[in-house]
């Protein structure tokens, strides 16, 4: 006799419906095989399923059992098929007698040897797929239940162990459906406040512009000038996540296995800070089974690259396309996948190998050639894709010991949220939400200049040798500055301030 149980496979950030078929036949006593392009983790589920069934007080069949994971041309990975394989075998061998049909149910979960269920990755993607396919009920490990219930229309049943599931299916002891949860995006804990930064008023202003328009920024300065602390304060002035952004972000973290324990939904914007020894795959994603990298884990948040010039040049060059498009495409022989990568890049670097070139108090020991070679580690095309370039000087003693209060993150955040609200209304019918995401066509539409501003831009392009990309990026920054000032039109002073953040291209 054969049976069919529904499960799912995660491919990229999406899920595909999988049919888990079990069949019994005459053959070697206790033979158990799994077909359908399984990886090693799926093949090893034979031993987990056999032990889980036995230790749950049920009998594993003494006939040949064949399990097929269809479609057979889609590679299967991970232990999430344990539960559907066990249910399919029990149903095929009539070890259980479920009430009603199981055709509208979907099962996922890893089995321990004693029959307990362990959590798996990618549950939110699976729930969204189940909703799209018209599946009514999904059975998941208890630790994944709240994540699955983010899709409110689904009936989510949390399962602790195989015994409880069998009792539920047979009607002996029903499991209750998981209720929906309420999430609060407003009470995000501030770890690093803008008020903690002494001096550096021009950098704080640049951070405000960065947060308001989701622009990229590069800081250069000597060691100890506060670059890292400044970067870590950025999440405190970013707007709260919307529910749509939170769900998109949760999908990424769930698939990558990075969702924090006891967390069903990401409620704060991410701050990712990979070490400068990170590989290209770690940064952009990929692998044999492609997974999101750091730039996707920083989606709708901050990617902080400290010691920017110390990253291998070929690793930094991988940032070109996602900085421009907000998405990373990973091509493999078997498939092509895309991961979202709309992040704010904050980079920090020293001006030279010793770090003190141009410092007012400490002499630089580097030769001119060493300084030139150090700066060449960051290519021109990468620099051209960074909107704001800042010099972060040493903080004077008087500033460090000053007791005068400075603006808190909450005060700056209020202005940022107002500017974001203006952008949201402006781009209501467009597929993006911030000024930095505008295309050249939308820049022409929303960043029109008067004659004085046009003349100023003409002089800047000629004298600073700006590229076409830099020209459009300056207009985007000016648009953000105007939004912060609650101005409908871009004025000359907005262009002038935006030009201060661009380096002269030699």
Secondary structure, 3 states (H helix, E strand, C coil): CEEEEEEEEEECCEEEEEEEEEEEECCCCCCEEEECCECHHHHCHHHHHHHHHHHCCCCCCCCEEEEEEECCCCCECCCCCHHHHHHHHHHHCCCCCCCCCCCCEEECCEECCCCEEECCCCHHHHHHHHHHCCCCEEEEEHHHHHHHCCCCCCEEEEECEHHHHHHHHCCCCCCCECCCCCCCCCCCCCCCCHHHCCCCHHHHHHHHHHHHHCCCEEEECCCCCCHHHHHHHHHHHCCCCCHHHHHHHHHHHHHHCCCCCCCCCCCCCCEECCCCCCCHHHHHEECCCCEECHHHHCCCCEEEECCHHHCCHHHHHCHHHHHHHCEEEEECCCCEEEEECCCEEEEEECCCCCCCCCCCCCCCCCCHHHHHHHHCCCCHHHHHCCCEEEECCCCCHHHHCCCCCCCCHHHHHHHHHHHHHHHHHHCCCCCCCCHHHCCHHHHHHHCCCCHHHHHHHHHHHHHHCCCHHHHHHHHHHHHHHHHHCCCCCCCHHHHHHHHCCCCCCC
